[in-house]
């Protein structure tokens, strides 16, 4: 196999992994500290509307690196499970 096939396989595995994690309710988080000391949090997730938070926080950070983080639902229940049950948000 040549390098082109290895790069293609790496990109395919990366994209499939990101898609599976996104479908499971994972999100990417970016935090900015503003001039007055408050923290602005921006989130990137697959879902337009999320279910209400369970008891406790909605997301638990799994990987944290400086201003960036990757999080999963703390109850390990993906949002699409509630939609399959017929709940609307």
PDB file of N, CA, C and O in Angstrom:
ATOM      1  N   UNK A   1       0.849  -1.184   0.000  1.00  0.00           N
ATOM      2  CA  UNK A   1       0.000   0.000   0.000  1.00  0.00           C
ATOM      3  C   UNK A   1       0.885   1.234   0.000  1.00  0.00           C
ATOM      4  O   UNK A   1       1.949   1.267   0.619  1.00  0.00           O
ATOM      5  N   UNK A   2       0.422   2.225  -0.699  1.00  0.00           N
ATOM      6  CA  UNK A   2       1.209   3.450  -0.761  1.00  0.00           C
ATOM      7  C   UNK A   2       0.695   4.468   0.259  1.00  0.00           C
ATOM      8  O   UNK A   2      -0.278   4.214   0.971  1.00  0.00           O
ATOM      9  N   UNK A   3       1.347   5.595   0.317  1.00  0.00           N
ATOM     10  CA  UNK A   3       1.024   6.620   1.310  1.00  0.00           C
ATOM     11  C   UNK A   3      -0.375   7.195   1.097  1.00  0.00           C
ATOM     12  O   UNK A   3      -1.043   7.559   2.065  1.00  0.00           O
ATOM     13  N   UNK A   4      -0.820   7.281  -0.137  1.00  0.00           N
ATOM     14  CA  UNK A   4      -2.131   7.846  -0.429  1.00  0.00           C
ATOM     15  C   UNK A   4      -3.244   6.988   0.200  1.00  0.00           C
ATOM     16  O   UNK A   4      -4.221   7.526   0.721  1.00  0.00           O
ATOM     17  N   UNK A   5      -3.096   5.682   0.153  1.00  0.00           N
ATOM     18  CA  UNK A   5      -4.081   4.783   0.748  1.00  0.00           C
ATOM     19  C   UNK A   5      -4.065   4.921   2.268  1.00  0.00           C
ATOM     20  O   UNK A   5      -5.125   4.901   2.895  1.00  0.00           O
ATOM     21  N   UNK A   6      -2.899   5.060   2.866  1.00  0.00           N
ATOM     22  CA  UNK A   6      -2.804   5.237   4.313  1.00  0.00           C
ATOM     23  C   UNK A   6      -3.462   6.541   4.748  1.00  0.00           C
ATOM     24  O   UNK A   6      -4.169   6.566   5.756  1.00  0.00           O
ATOM     25  N   UNK A   7      -3.245   7.611   4.014  1.00  0.00           N
ATOM     26  CA  UNK A   7      -3.862   8.900   4.345  1.00  0.00           C
ATOM     27  C   UNK A   7      -5.376   8.793   4.213  1.00  0.00           C
ATOM     28  O   UNK A   7      -6.109   9.278   5.075  1.00  0.00           O
ATOM     29  N   UNK A   8      -5.847   8.165   3.146  1.00  0.00           N
ATOM     30  CA  UNK A   8      -7.286   7.997   2.955  1.00  0.00           C
ATOM     31  C   UNK A   8      -7.894   7.195   4.102  1.00  0.00           C
ATOM     32  O   UNK A   8      -8.945   7.569   4.621  1.00  0.00           O
ATOM     33  N   UNK A   9      -7.260   6.112   4.500  1.00  0.00           N
ATOM     34  CA  UNK A   9      -7.766   5.290   5.606  1.00  0.00           C
ATOM     35  C   UNK A   9      -7.774   6.065   6.919  1.00  0.00           C
ATOM     36  O   UNK A   9      -8.722   5.954   7.696  1.00  0.00           O
ATOM     37  N   UNK A  10      -6.735   6.840   7.171  1.00  0.00           N
ATOM     38  CA  UNK A  10      -6.666   7.640   8.392  1.00  0.00           C
ATOM     39  C   UNK A  10      -7.797   8.661   8.429  1.00  0.00           C
ATOM     40  O   UNK A  10      -8.457   8.813   9.457  1.00  0.00           O
ATOM     41  N   UNK A  11      -8.028   9.362   7.324  1.00  0.00           N
ATOM     42  CA  UNK A  11      -9.093  10.367   7.267  1.00  0.00           C
ATOM     43  C   UNK A  11     -10.457   9.703   7.425  1.00  0.00           C
ATOM     44  O   UNK A  11     -11.323  10.231   8.123  1.00  0.00           O
ATOM     45  N   UNK A  12     -10.656   8.559   6.788  1.00  0.00           N
ATOM     46  CA  UNK A  12     -11.930   7.853   6.905  1.00  0.00           C
ATOM     47  C   UNK A  12     -12.197   7.420   8.343  1.00  0.00           C
ATOM     48  O   UNK A  12     -13.306   7.596   8.847  1.00  0.00           O
ATOM     49  N   UNK A  13     -11.203   6.862   8.996  1.00  0.00           N
ATOM     50  CA  UNK A  13     -11.363   6.436  10.391  1.00  0.00           C
ATOM     51  C   UNK A  13     -11.625   7.636  11.291  1.00  0.00           C
ATOM     52  O   UNK A  13     -12.461   7.560  12.191  1.00  0.00           O
ATOM     53  N   UNK A  14     -10.933   8.727  11.065  1.00  0.00           N
ATOM     54  CA  UNK A  14     -11.130   9.941  11.848  1.00  0.00           C
ATOM     55  C   UNK A  14     -12.550  10.478  11.686  1.00  0.00           C
ATOM     56  O   UNK A  14     -13.199  10.805  12.679  1.00  0.00           O
ATOM     57  N   UNK A  15     -13.034  10.573  10.467  1.00  0.00           N
ATOM     58  CA  UNK A  15     -14.383  11.100  10.222  1.00  0.00           C
ATOM     59  C   UNK A  15     -15.466  10.175  10.780  1.00  0.00           C
ATOM     60  O   UNK A  15     -16.450  10.650  11.346  1.00  0.00           O
ATOM     61  N   UNK A  16     -15.297   8.885  10.631  1.00  0.00           N
ATOM     62  CA  UNK A  16     -16.278   7.946  11.181  1.00  0.00           C
ATOM     63  C   UNK A  16     -16.279   8.022  12.703  1.00  0.00           C
ATOM     64  O   UNK A  16     -17.343   7.979  13.322  1.00  0.00           O
ATOM     65  N   UNK A  17     -15.107   8.133  13.309  1.00  0.00           N
ATOM     66  CA  UNK A  17     -15.023   8.277  14.758  1.00  0.00           C
ATOM     67  C   UNK A  17     -15.707   9.535  15.264  1.00  0.00           C
ATOM     68  O   UNK A  17     -16.436   9.494  16.254  1.00  0.00           O
ATOM     69  N   UNK A  18     -15.473  10.654  14.586  1.00  0.00           N
ATOM     70  CA  UNK A  18     -16.121  11.909  14.972  1.00  0.00           C
ATOM     71  C   UNK A  18     -17.635  11.796  14.810  1.00  0.00           C
ATOM     72  O   UNK A  18     -18.380  12.286  15.659  1.00  0.00           O
ATOM     73  N   UNK A  19     -18.105  11.157  13.732  1.00  0.00           N
ATOM     74  CA  UNK A  19     -19.546  10.992  13.518  1.00  0.00           C
ATOM     75  C   UNK A  19     -20.187  10.139  14.607  1.00  0.00           C
ATOM     76  O   UNK A  19     -21.282  10.454  15.074  1.00  0.00           O
ATOM     77  N   UNK A  20     -19.527   9.077  15.010  1.00  0.00           N
ATOM     78  CA  UNK A  20     -20.071   8.216  16.064  1.00  0.00           C
ATOM     79  C   UNK A  20     -20.120   8.956  17.388  1.00  0.00           C
ATOM     80  O   UNK A  20     -21.107   8.861  18.117  1.00  0.00           O
ATOM     81  N   UNK A  21     -19.066   9.690  17.704  1.00  0.00           N
ATOM     82  CA  UNK A  21     -19.030  10.447  18.962  1.00  0.00           C
ATOM     83  C   UNK A  21     -20.075  11.553  18.949  1.00  0.00           C
ATOM     84  O   UNK A  21     -20.722  11.797  19.967  1.00  0.00           O
ATOM     85  N   UNK A  22     -20.253  12.228  17.813  1.00  0.00           N
ATOM     86  CA  UNK A  22     -21.261  13.281  17.716  1.00  0.00           C
ATOM     87  C   UNK A  22     -22.664  12.709  17.872  1.00  0.00           C
ATOM     88  O   UNK A  22     -23.499  13.305  18.552  1.00  0.00           O
ATOM     89  N   UNK A  23     -22.935  11.568  17.257  1.00  0.00           N
ATOM     90  CA  UNK A  23     -24.252  10.949  17.385  1.00  0.00           C
ATOM     91  C   UNK A  23     -24.513  10.500  18.815  1.00  0.00           C
ATOM     92  O   UNK A  23     -25.664  10.470  19.252  1.00  0.00           O
ATOM     93  N   UNK A  24     -23.472  10.153  19.543  1.00  0.00           N
ATOM     94  CA  UNK A  24     -23.619   9.726  20.936  1.00  0.00           C
ATOM     95  C   UNK A  24     -23.814  10.899  21.883  1.00  0.00           C
ATOM     96  O   UNK A  24     -23.938  10.699  23.092  1.00  0.00           O
ATOM     97  N   UNK A  25     -23.844  12.113  21.361  1.00  0.00           N
ATOM     98  CA  UNK A  25     -24.089  13.278  22.199  1.00  0.00           C
ATOM     99  C   UNK A  25     -22.838  14.036  22.597  1.00  0.00           C
ATOM    100  O   UNK A  25     -22.905  14.930  23.440  1.00  0.00           O
ATOM    101  N   UNK A  26     -21.702  13.704  22.014  1.00  0.00           N
ATOM    102  CA  UNK A  26     -20.463  14.412  22.338  1.00  0.00           C
ATOM    103  C   UNK A  26     -20.479  15.833  21.802  1.00  0.00           C
ATOM    104  O   UNK A  26     -21.183  16.134  20.839  1.00  0.00           O
ATOM    105  N   UNK A  27     -19.710  16.692  22.421  1.00  0.00           N
ATOM    106  CA  UNK A  27     -19.607  18.073  21.954  1.00  0.00           C
ATOM    107  C   UNK A  27     -18.208  18.600  22.177  1.00  0.00           C
ATOM    108  O   UNK A  27     -17.478  18.139  23.056  1.00  0.00           O
ATOM    109  N   UNK A  28     -17.850  19.574  21.363  1.00  0.00           N
ATOM    110  CA  UNK A  28     -16.590  20.290  21.515  1.00  0.00           C
ATOM    111  C   UNK A  28     -16.884  21.616  22.190  1.00  0.00           C
ATOM    112  O   UNK A  28     -17.875  22.274  21.873  1.00  0.00           O
ATOM    113  N   UNK A  29     -16.031  22.007  23.115  1.00  0.00           N
ATOM    114  CA  UNK A  29     -16.237  23.216  23.906  1.00  0.00           C
ATOM    115  C   UNK A  29     -15.024  24.119  23.761  1.00  0.00           C
ATOM    116  O   UNK A  29     -13.884  23.657  23.806  1.00  0.00           O
ATOM    117  N   UNK A  30     -15.279  25.419  23.587  1.00  0.00           N
ATOM    118  CA  UNK A  30     -14.211  26.420  23.571  1.00  0.00           C
ATOM    119  C   UNK A  30     -14.586  27.503  24.567  1.00  0.00           C
ATOM    120  O   UNK A  30     -15.700  28.025  24.541  1.00  0.00           O
ATOM    121  N   UNK A  31     -13.648  27.838  25.447  1.00  0.00           N
ATOM    122  CA  UNK A  31     -13.896  28.867  26.458  1.00  0.00           C
ATOM    123  C   UNK A  31     -12.985  30.066  26.213  1.00  0.00           C
ATOM    124  O   UNK A  31     -11.793  29.920  25.941  1.00  0.00           O
ATOM    125  N   UNK A  32     -13.578  31.254  26.316  1.00  0.00           N
ATOM    126  CA  UNK A  32     -12.835  32.510  26.195  1.00  0.00           C
ATOM    127  C   UNK A  32     -13.033  33.305  27.470  1.00  0.00           C
ATOM    128  O   UNK A  32     -14.157  33.425  27.958  1.00  0.00           O
ATOM    129  N   UNK A  33     -11.959  33.847  28.015  1.00  0.00           N
ATOM    130  CA  UNK A  33     -12.064  34.731  29.169  1.00  0.00           C
ATOM    131  C   UNK A  33     -12.172  36.164  28.662  1.00  0.00           C
ATOM    132  O   UNK A  33     -11.286  36.651  27.959  1.00  0.00           O
ATOM    133  N   UNK A  34     -13.255  36.830  29.020  1.00  0.00           N
ATOM    134  CA  UNK A  34     -13.494  38.200  28.582  1.00  0.00           C
ATOM    135  C   UNK A  34     -12.758  39.182  29.483  1.00  0.00           C
ATOM    136  O   UNK A  34     -12.211  38.805  30.520  1.00  0.00           O
ATOM    137  N   UNK A  35     -12.754  40.444  29.074  1.00  0.00           N
ATOM    138  CA  UNK A  35     -11.998  41.478  29.797  1.00  0.00           C
ATOM    139  C   UNK A  35     -12.471  41.654  31.236  1.00  0.00           C
ATOM    140  O   UNK A  35     -11.664  41.958  32.115  1.00  0.00           O
ATOM    141  N   UNK A  36     -13.766  41.468  31.493  1.00  0.00           N
ATOM    142  CA  UNK A  36     -14.277  41.665  32.854  1.00  0.00           C
ATOM    143  C   UNK A  36     -14.163  40.408  33.717  1.00  0.00           C
ATOM    144  O   UNK A  36     -14.649  40.395  34.848  1.00  0.00           O
ATOM    145  N   UNK A  37     -13.533  39.362  33.205  1.00  0.00           N
ATOM    146  CA  UNK A  37     -13.288  38.165  33.992  1.00  0.00           C
ATOM    147  C   UNK A  37     -14.318  37.055  33.806  1.00  0.00           C
ATOM    148  O   UNK A  37     -14.129  35.944  34.301  1.00  0.00           O
ATOM    149  N   UNK A  38     -15.402  37.347  33.099  1.00  0.00           N
ATOM    150  CA  UNK A  38     -16.386  36.300  32.862  1.00  0.00           C
ATOM    151  C   UNK A  38     -15.893  35.343  31.767  1.00  0.00           C
ATOM    152  O   UNK A  38     -15.025  35.690  30.967  1.00  0.00           O
ATOM    153  N   UNK A  39     -16.448  34.168  31.751  1.00  0.00           N
ATOM    154  CA  UNK A  39     -16.028  33.151  30.782  1.00  0.00           C
ATOM    155  C   UNK A  39     -17.171  32.907  29.803  1.00  0.00           C
ATOM    156  O   UNK A  39     -18.290  32.583  30.201  1.00  0.00           O
ATOM    157  N   UNK A  40     -16.869  33.068  28.510  1.00  0.00           N
ATOM    158  CA  UNK A  40     -17.842  32.779  27.456  1.00  0.00           C
ATOM    159  C   UNK A  40     -17.546  31.376  26.935  1.00  0.00           C
ATOM    160  O   UNK A  40     -16.410  31.062  26.578  1.00  0.00           O
ATOM    161  N   UNK A  41     -18.577  30.540  26.896  1.00  0.00           N
ATOM    162  CA  UNK A  41     -18.431  29.159  26.442  1.00  0.00           C
ATOM    163  C   UNK A  41     -19.159  28.972  25.126  1.00  0.00           C
ATOM    164  O   UNK A  41     -20.344  29.286  25.013  1.00  0.00           O
ATOM    165  N   UNK A  42     -18.452  28.463  24.137  1.00  0.00           N
ATOM    166  CA  UNK A  42     -19.051  28.149  22.847  1.00  0.00           C
ATOM    167  C   UNK A  42     -19.028  26.638  22.688  1.00  0.00           C
ATOM    168  O   UNK A  42     -18.014  25.995  22.959  1.00  0.00           O
ATOM    169  N   UNK A  43     -20.151  26.070  22.246  1.00  0.00           N
ATOM    170  CA  UNK A  43     -20.229  24.624  22.087  1.00  0.00           C
ATOM    171  C   UNK A  43     -20.557  24.270  20.643  1.00  0.00           C
ATOM    172  O   UNK A  43     -21.277  24.996  19.957  1.00  0.00           O
ATOM    173  N   UNK A  44     -20.026  23.165  20.205  1.00  0.00           N
ATOM    174  CA  UNK A  44     -20.306  22.631  18.877  1.00  0.00           C
ATOM    175  C   UNK A  44     -20.808  21.209  19.053  1.00  0.00           C
ATOM    176  O   UNK A  44     -20.083  20.336  19.530  1.00  0.00           O
ATOM    177  N   UNK A  45     -22.055  20.986  18.664  1.00  0.00           N
ATOM    178  CA  UNK A  45     -22.663  19.668  18.806  1.00  0.00           C
ATOM    179  C   UNK A  45     -23.512  19.379  17.584  1.00  0.00           C
ATOM    180  O   UNK A  45     -23.861  20.292  16.835  1.00  0.00           O
ATOM    181  N   UNK A  46     -23.841  18.137  17.382  1.00  0.00           N
ATOM    182  CA  UNK A  46     -24.635  17.711  16.244  1.00  0.00           C
ATOM    183  C   UNK A  46     -26.089  18.119  16.380  1.00  0.00           C
ATOM    184  O   UNK A  46     -26.774  18.301  15.373  1.00  0.00           O
ATOM    185  N   UNK A  47     -26.572  18.264  17.598  1.00  0.00           N
ATOM    186  CA  UNK A  47     -27.993  18.451  17.844  1.00  0.00           C
ATOM    187  C   UNK A  47     -28.363  19.920  17.916  1.00  0.00           C
ATOM    188  O   UNK A  47     -27.667  20.721  18.540  1.00  0.00           O
ATOM    189  N   UNK A  48     -29.487  20.269  17.259  1.00  0.00           N
ATOM    190  CA  UNK A  48     -29.966  21.649  17.269  1.00  0.00           C
ATOM    191  C   UNK A  48     -30.553  22.015  18.628  1.00  0.00           C
ATOM    192  O   UNK A  48     -30.271  23.085  19.166  1.00  0.00           O
ATOM    193  N   UNK A  49     -31.365  21.124  19.174  1.00  0.00           N
ATOM    194  CA  UNK A  49     -31.944  21.318  20.508  1.00  0.00           C
ATOM    195  C   UNK A  49     -31.573  20.115  21.361  1.00  0.00           C
ATOM    196  O   UNK A  49     -31.634  18.973  20.907  1.00  0.00           O
ATOM    197  N   UNK A  50     -31.196  20.380  22.575  1.00  0.00           N
ATOM    198  CA  UNK A  50     -30.796  19.308  23.485  1.00  0.00           C
ATOM    199  C   UNK A  50     -31.864  19.116  24.551  1.00  0.00           C
ATOM    200  O   UNK A  50     -32.563  20.066  24.904  1.00  0.00           O
ATOM    201  N   UNK A  51     -31.999  17.906  25.063  1.00  0.00           N
ATOM    202  CA  UNK A  51     -32.963  17.678  26.144  1.00  0.00           C
ATOM    203  C   UNK A  51     -32.530  18.422  27.400  1.00  0.00           C
ATOM    204  O   UNK A  51     -31.376  18.832  27.518  1.00  0.00           O
ATOM    205  N   UNK A  52     -33.456  18.596  28.335  1.00  0.00           N
ATOM    206  CA  UNK A  52     -33.068  19.256  29.576  1.00  0.00           C
ATOM    207  C   UNK A  52     -32.000  18.444  30.310  1.00  0.00           C
ATOM    208  O   UNK A  52     -31.882  17.231  30.139  1.00  0.00           O
ATOM    209  N   UNK A  53     -31.250  19.138  31.109  1.00  0.00           N
ATOM    210  CA  UNK A  53     -30.152  18.484  31.823  1.00  0.00           C
ATOM    211  C   UNK A  53     -30.684  17.467  32.820  1.00  0.00           C
ATOM    212  O   UNK A  53     -31.718  17.694  33.449  1.00  0.00           O
ATOM    213  N   UNK A  54     -29.977  16.334  32.971  1.00  0.00           N
ATOM    214  CA  UNK A  54     -30.365  15.403  34.037  1.00  0.00           C
ATOM    215  C   UNK A  54     -29.994  16.012  35.379  1.00  0.00           C
ATOM    216  O   UNK A  54     -29.529  17.150  35.440  1.00  0.00           O
ATOM    217  N   UNK A  55     -30.194  15.279  36.426  1.00  0.00           N
ATOM    218  CA  UNK A  55     -29.783  15.780  37.736  1.00  0.00           C
ATOM    219  C   UNK A  55     -28.275  15.949  37.692  1.00  0.00           C
ATOM    220  O   UNK A  55     -27.537  14.984  37.489  1.00  0.00           O
ATOM    221  N   UNK A  56     -27.830  17.161  37.881  1.00  0.00           N
ATOM    222  CA  UNK A  56     -26.406  17.458  37.762  1.00  0.00           C
ATOM    223  C   UNK A  56     -26.121  18.123  36.417  1.00  0.00           C
ATOM    224  O   UNK A  56     -27.052  18.553  35.735  1.00  0.00           O
ATOM    225  N   UNK A  57     -24.866  18.213  36.032  1.00  0.00           N
ATOM    226  CA  UNK A  57     -24.511  18.901  34.782  1.00  0.00           C
ATOM    227  C   UNK A  57     -24.929  18.094  33.555  1.00  0.00           C
ATOM    228  O   UNK A  57     -25.047  16.870  33.615  1.00  0.00           O
ATOM    229  N   UNK A  58     -25.149  18.788  32.454  1.00  0.00           N
ATOM    230  CA  UNK A  58     -25.544  18.134  31.213  1.00  0.00           C
ATOM    231  C   UNK A  58     -24.369  17.400  30.583  1.00  0.00           C
ATOM    232  O   UNK A  58     -24.531  16.284  30.090  1.00  0.00           O
ATOM    233  N   UNK A  59     -23.187  18.012  30.592  1.00  0.00           N
ATOM    234  CA  UNK A  59     -22.016  17.401  29.975  1.00  0.00           C
ATOM    235  C   UNK A  59     -20.873  17.313  30.968  1.00  0.00           C
ATOM    236  O   UNK A  59     -20.670  18.214  31.781  1.00  0.00           O
ATOM    237  N   UNK A  60     -20.137  16.230  30.895  1.00  0.00           N
ATOM    238  CA  UNK A  60     -18.940  16.046  31.701  1.00  0.00           C
ATOM    239  C   UNK A  60     -17.734  16.070  30.765  1.00  0.00           C
ATOM    240  O   UNK A  60     -17.700  15.349  29.768  1.00  0.00           O
ATOM    241  N   UNK A  61     -16.767  16.886  31.085  1.00  0.00           N
ATOM    242  CA  UNK A  61     -15.587  17.011  30.232  1.00  0.00           C
ATOM    243  C   UNK A  61     -14.736  15.747  30.326  1.00  0.00           C
ATOM    244  O   UNK A  61     -14.422  15.270  31.416  1.00  0.00           O
ATOM    245  N   UNK A  62     -14.375  15.222  29.171  1.00  0.00           N
ATOM    246  CA  UNK A  62     -13.564  14.019  29.103  1.00  0.00           C
ATOM    247  C   UNK A  62     -12.107  14.394  28.875  1.00  0.00           C
ATOM    248  O   UNK A  62     -11.213  13.903  29.564  1.00  0.00           O
ATOM    249  N   UNK A  63     -11.877  15.265  27.906  1.00  0.00           N
ATOM    250  CA  UNK A  63     -10.532  15.727  27.572  1.00  0.00           C
ATOM    251  C   UNK A  63     -10.531  17.241  27.677  1.00  0.00           C
ATOM    252  O   UNK A  63     -11.415  17.906  27.137  1.00  0.00           O
ATOM    253  N   UNK A  64      -9.549  17.780  28.365  1.00  0.00           N
ATOM    254  CA  UNK A  64      -9.434  19.219  28.578  1.00  0.00           C
ATOM    255  C   UNK A  64      -8.047  19.667  28.153  1.00  0.00           C
ATOM    256  O   UNK A  64      -7.052  19.125  28.634  1.00  0.00           O
ATOM    257  N   UNK A  65      -7.960  20.653  27.252  1.00  0.00           N
ATOM    258  CA  UNK A  65      -6.666  21.170  26.834  1.00  0.00           C
ATOM    259  C   UNK A  65      -6.773  22.677  26.680  1.00  0.00           C
ATOM    260  O   UNK A  65      -7.387  23.162  25.730  1.00  0.00           O
ATOM    261  N   UNK A  66      -6.188  23.413  27.594  1.00  0.00           N
ATOM    262  CA  UNK A  66      -6.197  24.871  27.637  1.00  0.00           C
ATOM    263  C   UNK A  66      -7.633  25.380  27.535  1.00  0.00           C
ATOM    264  O   UNK A  66      -8.430  25.129  28.439  1.00  0.00           O
ATOM    265  N   UNK A  67      -7.984  26.085  26.466  1.00  0.00           N
ATOM    266  CA  UNK A  67      -9.323  26.668  26.340  1.00  0.00           C
ATOM    267  C   UNK A  67     -10.303  25.726  25.652  1.00  0.00           C
ATOM    268  O   UNK A  67     -11.461  26.089  25.451  1.00  0.00           O
ATOM    269  N   UNK A  68      -9.864  24.529  25.290  1.00  0.00           N
ATOM    270  CA  UNK A  68     -10.706  23.596  24.544  1.00  0.00           C
ATOM    271  C   UNK A  68     -11.004  22.361  25.390  1.00  0.00           C
ATOM    272  O   UNK A  68     -10.215  21.972  26.251  1.00  0.00           O
ATOM    273  N   UNK A  69     -12.159  21.757  25.124  1.00  0.00           N
ATOM    274  CA  UNK A  69     -12.529  20.543  25.844  1.00  0.00           C
ATOM    275  C   UNK A  69     -13.431  19.692  24.959  1.00  0.00           C
ATOM    276  O   UNK A  69     -14.084  20.192  24.043  1.00  0.00           O
ATOM    277  N   UNK A  70     -13.450  18.421  25.248  1.00  0.00           N
ATOM    278  CA  UNK A  70     -14.373  17.482  24.615  1.00  0.00           C
ATOM    279  C   UNK A  70     -15.213  16.897  25.733  1.00  0.00           C
ATOM    280  O   UNK A  70     -14.681  16.481  26.762  1.00  0.00           O
ATOM    281  N   UNK A  71     -16.535  16.863  25.534  1.00  0.00           N
ATOM    282  CA  UNK A  71     -17.436  16.414  26.588  1.00  0.00           C
ATOM    283  C   UNK A  71     -18.438  15.400  26.062  1.00  0.00           C
ATOM    284  O   UNK A  71     -18.761  15.373  24.875  1.00  0.00           O
ATOM    285  N   UNK A  72     -18.917  14.571  26.971  1.00  0.00           N
ATOM    286  CA  UNK A  72     -19.970  13.595  26.697  1.00  0.00           C
ATOM    287  C   UNK A  72     -21.079  13.800  27.721  1.00  0.00           C
ATOM    288  O   UNK A  72     -20.834  14.389  28.774  1.00  0.00           O
ATOM    289  N   UNK A  73     -22.298  13.326  27.440  1.00  0.00           N
ATOM    290  CA  UNK A  73     -23.367  13.440  28.431  1.00  0.00           C
ATOM    291  C   UNK A  73     -22.985  12.710  29.724  1.00  0.00           C
ATOM    292  O   UNK A  73     -22.460  11.598  29.681  1.00  0.00           O
ATOM    293  N   UNK A  74     -23.248  13.335  30.857  1.00  0.00           N
ATOM    294  CA  UNK A  74     -22.868  12.738  32.143  1.00  0.00           C
ATOM    295  C   UNK A  74     -23.649  11.468  32.437  1.00  0.00           C
ATOM    296  O   UNK A  74     -23.147  10.584  33.133  1.00  0.00           O
ATOM    297  N   UNK A  75     -24.864  11.360  31.921  1.00  0.00           N
ATOM    298  CA  UNK A  75     -25.653  10.151  32.163  1.00  0.00           C
ATOM    299  C   UNK A  75     -25.429   9.109  31.068  1.00  0.00           C
ATOM    300  O   UNK A  75     -26.086   8.068  31.064  1.00  0.00           O
ATOM    301  N   UNK A  76     -24.514   9.376  30.145  1.00  0.00           N
ATOM    302  CA  UNK A  76     -24.171   8.473  29.040  1.00  0.00           C
ATOM    303  C   UNK A  76     -25.393   8.049  28.233  1.00  0.00           C
ATOM    304  O   UNK A  76     -25.437   6.939  27.702  1.00  0.00           O
ATOM    305  N   UNK A  77     -26.375   8.923  28.142  1.00  0.00           N
ATOM    306  CA  UNK A  77     -27.584   8.667  27.363  1.00  0.00           C
ATOM    307  C   UNK A  77     -27.612   9.666  26.207  1.00  0.00           C
ATOM    308  O   UNK A  77     -27.837  10.854  26.437  1.00  0.00           O
ATOM    309  N   UNK A  78     -27.389   9.217  24.977  1.00  0.00           N
ATOM    310  CA  UNK A  78     -27.386  10.134  23.841  1.00  0.00           C
ATOM    311  C   UNK A  78     -28.748  10.795  23.654  1.00  0.00           C
ATOM    312  O   UNK A  78     -29.772  10.174  23.938  1.00  0.00           O
ATOM    313  N   UNK A  79     -28.781  12.053  23.178  1.00  0.00           N
ATOM    314  CA  UNK A  79     -30.059  12.754  22.993  1.00  0.00           C
ATOM    315  C   UNK A  79     -31.021  12.050  22.037  1.00  0.00           C
ATOM    316  O   UNK A  79     -32.235  12.169  22.204  1.00  0.00           O
ATOM    317  N   UNK A  80     -30.518  11.323  21.044  1.00  0.00           N
ATOM    318  CA  UNK A  80     -31.444  10.722  20.092  1.00  0.00           C
ATOM    319  C   UNK A  80     -32.291   9.618  20.720  1.00  0.00           C
ATOM    320  O   UNK A  80     -33.324   9.255  20.159  1.00  0.00           O
ATOM    321  N   UNK A  81     -31.887   9.075  21.862  1.00  0.00           N
ATOM    322  CA  UNK A  81     -32.681   8.052  22.534  1.00  0.00           C
ATOM    323  C   UNK A  81     -34.008   8.645  22.997  1.00  0.00           C
ATOM    324  O   UNK A  81     -35.048   7.997  22.879  1.00  0.00           O
ATOM    325  N   UNK A  82     -33.983   9.875  23.524  1.00  0.00           N
ATOM    326  CA  UNK A  82     -35.223  10.540  23.935  1.00  0.00           C
ATOM    327  C   UNK A  82     -36.104  10.829  22.729  1.00  0.00           C
ATOM    328  O   UNK A  82     -37.327  10.717  22.819  1.00  0.00           O
ATOM    329  N   UNK A  83     -35.507  11.196  21.610  1.00  0.00           N
ATOM    330  CA  UNK A  83     -36.298  11.463  20.405  1.00  0.00           C
ATOM    331  C   UNK A  83     -36.932  10.186  19.878  1.00  0.00           C
ATOM    332  O   UNK A  83     -38.040  10.228  19.344  1.00  0.00           O
ATOM    333  N   UNK A  84     -36.260   9.062  20.014  1.00  0.00           N
ATOM    334  CA  UNK A  84     -36.846   7.789  19.598  1.00  0.00           C
ATOM    335  C   UNK A  84     -38.030   7.422  20.485  1.00  0.00           C
ATOM    336  O   UNK A  84     -38.947   6.733  20.039  1.00  0.00           O
ATOM    337  N   UNK A  85     -38.018   7.875  21.736  1.00  0.00           N
ATOM    338  CA  UNK A  85     -39.132   7.651  22.650  1.00  0.00           C
ATOM    339  C   UNK A  85     -40.301   8.586  22.387  1.00  0.00           C
ATOM    340  O   UNK A  85     -41.351   8.446  23.014  1.00  0.00           O
ATOM    341  N   UNK A  86     -40.142   9.540  21.467  1.00  0.00           N
ATOM    342  CA  UNK A  86     -41.221  10.448  21.096  1.00  0.00           C
ATOM    343  C   UNK A  86     -41.218  11.758  21.838  1.00  0.00           C
ATOM    344  O   UNK A  86     -42.169  12.529  21.707  1.00  0.00           O
ATOM    345  N   UNK A  87     -40.177  12.051  22.622  1.00  0.00           N
ATOM    346  CA  UNK A  87     -40.121  13.321  23.348  1.00  0.00           C
ATOM    347  C   UNK A  87     -39.689  14.433  22.397  1.00  0.00           C
ATOM    348  O   UNK A  87     -38.865  14.212  21.510  1.00  0.00           O
ATOM    349  N   UNK A  88     -40.248  15.626  22.584  1.00  0.00           N
ATOM    350  CA  UNK A  88     -39.893  16.798  21.764  1.00  0.00           C
ATOM    351  C   UNK A  88     -39.309  17.871  22.647  1.00  0.00           C
ATOM    352  O   UNK A  88     -39.714  18.024  23.799  1.00  0.00           O
ATOM    353  N   UNK A  89     -38.354  18.618  22.112  1.00  0.00           N
ATOM    354  CA  UNK A  89     -37.720  19.700  22.876  1.00  0.00           C
ATOM    355  C   UNK A  89     -37.816  20.984  22.100  1.00  0.00           C
ATOM    356  O   UNK A  89     -37.343  22.022  22.564  1.00  0.00           O
TER     357      UNK A  89
END
